[in-house]
């Protein structure tokens, strides 16, 4: 049995970050799939692992220190890189580390929420809306974090405001522009070597050619497309995306070179 | 390594980085800038995408070997990781994860709340009293549209009641987190003194006057605040203040989460 269990959804956004980091490091892990659209993450069994009910969470069993439960996808990735042998996903230079952390925060807290708002309004909301309204209401009531309850309500009942959706579109367009600029300076996102910033970035951007075809394509963002294809061709990425169970992750196939 | 730290009054993110600088023993030229007058965006210091788009809002800028850097927790990590013996961060991977996760909770929840309440109490009137021409000239160089929008809202006194009450709840929650950690009698949040103490202190120190209800009965937190204030690094940072009450100096901070 592996010492590591990862509780995750599809290899996408937050779930995909530690999945890909573990694969890159060559760390074997027990996969515990949670169906986000079935609200598995708010069931008592999972809340016993992570009371906040957010995905992913990782349990690292240590014979001397007991089970360590880790949450927050980006912080989990840093832990995975530091705690296990294998290729380093953080360069040694503290300034590179600063830049990598800066870009991960920018993506986690500024860009990804805008992608997410659009994704939830056009994908997650309609997917779960077909469920029994009473079941949905009970599912929302079980969500531990108040801000997540608000987010789910908006997605399920389609109550996103025009102003906030417009702002998300603005941020997505600007974020794509910023990524293109950054990737025109160097091969990888925040340092001269493949790092956690690339793992993070791929997870939010791999479907860009499909989700934002007007803003991100070979003509307008050649550096982004080249970067995504290079990451997709890594064996760890292929193995990670093969763990997906829904059609959602098949979007990654768009990155295959013809 | 040649470093210049452009910092505001010792409060919020400027306090974190000043104290981290002194804890780690690096040499840096210190340049005081008025964050409340948007001087961080002036020609007086270098810029890049990371300083212009920093989602921390109006924090300090550290220029190391020519590269401008922003975001207080990561600057503190940088100062720690380029010093010997990791003075303000654990080297154990799990303890480091705890510190980074703690700081993430603070920067994502407590910091936007503190900045929102802080600018409402101490910056809004000052900005409102400026002439339109002076204000526009001041914010014109700000590249981040959402940060500029926050400056405009503060000047116009646009404070949302829901956000005010949410911010008060988040400050209370942060104090409760601190109180819970200290319950076993420890001196510092995560056992050893770390960036988590500095960052949490920097955002909470000014909240005692603005939101005293959050601190009611929090005796351990009060003792911890006093211990941090007494550290040589923090008192040295506070001694750099040009105003009598630096904990009342607030500039626009991180935005309140707009999505989940």
Contacts between the chains, C-beta under 8 A, distances in Angstrom:
chain1	res1	chain2	res2	distance
A	60	B	94	7.8
A	65	B	94	7.9
A	68	B	94	5.6
A	70	B	94	7.8
A	70	B	97	5.8
A	70	B	101	7.9
A	71	B	101	6.9
A	72	B	100	7.8
A	72	B	101	5.0
A	72	B	104	5.8
A	74	B	104	7.7
A	75	B	97	5.3
A	75	B	100	4.5
A	75	B	101	4.7
A	75	B	104	6.4
A	76	B	97	7.3
A	78	B	96	7.1
A	78	B	97	6.7
A	78	B	100	6.2
A	79	B	93	5.3
A	79	B	94	6.8
A	79	B	96	7.3
A	79	B	97	4.2
A	82	B	93	3.9
A	82	B	96	6.5
A	83	B	93	4.0
A	83	B	94	7.2
A	94	B	77	7.6
A	94	B	78	5.0
A	94	B	81	3.9
A	94	B	82	4.4
A	95	B	64	6.5
A	95	B	65	7.7
A	95	B	67	6.6
A	95	B	69	7.5
A	95	B	78	6.6
A	95	B	82	7.9
A	97	B	77	7.0
A	97	B	78	7.1
A	97	B	81	6.3
A	98	B	69	5.7
A	98	B	74	5.1
A	98	B	75	7.1
A	98	B	77	6.8
A	98	B	78	4.3
A	99	B	50	7.2
A	99	B	69	8.0
A	101	B	71	7.5
A	101	B	74	4.4
A	101	B	77	6.8
A	102	B	50	5.2
A	102	B	54	7.7
A	102	B	69	7.6
A	102	B	70	7.2
A	102	B	71	5.7
A	102	B	74	5.8
A	105	B	55	6.8
A	105	B	71	6.5
A	105	B	74	7.3
A	106	B	53	6.7
A	106	B	55	6.4
A	109	B	55	5.7
A	109	B	108	6.5
A	109	B	254	7.9
A	110	B	53	7.8
A	110	B	55	5.0
A	113	B	257	7.5
A	113	B	258	6.5
A	113	B	259	4.0
A	113	B	260	7.1
A	114	B	259	7.4
A	116	B	259	6.2
A	116	B	260	7.4
A	117	B	258	8.0
A	117	B	259	4.9
A	147	B	257	6.1
A	147	B	260	5.3
A	148	B	260	5.4
A	150	B	260	7.0
A	151	B	259	6.2
A	151	B	260	3.3
A	164	B	258	6.6
A	164	B	259	7.9
A	167	B	146	7.7
A	167	B	258	7.5
A	168	B	259	7.8
A	170	B	145	7.4
A	171	B	146	7.9
A	178	B	49	6.3
A	178	B	53	7.0
A	181	B	49	7.2
A	182	B	49	7.3
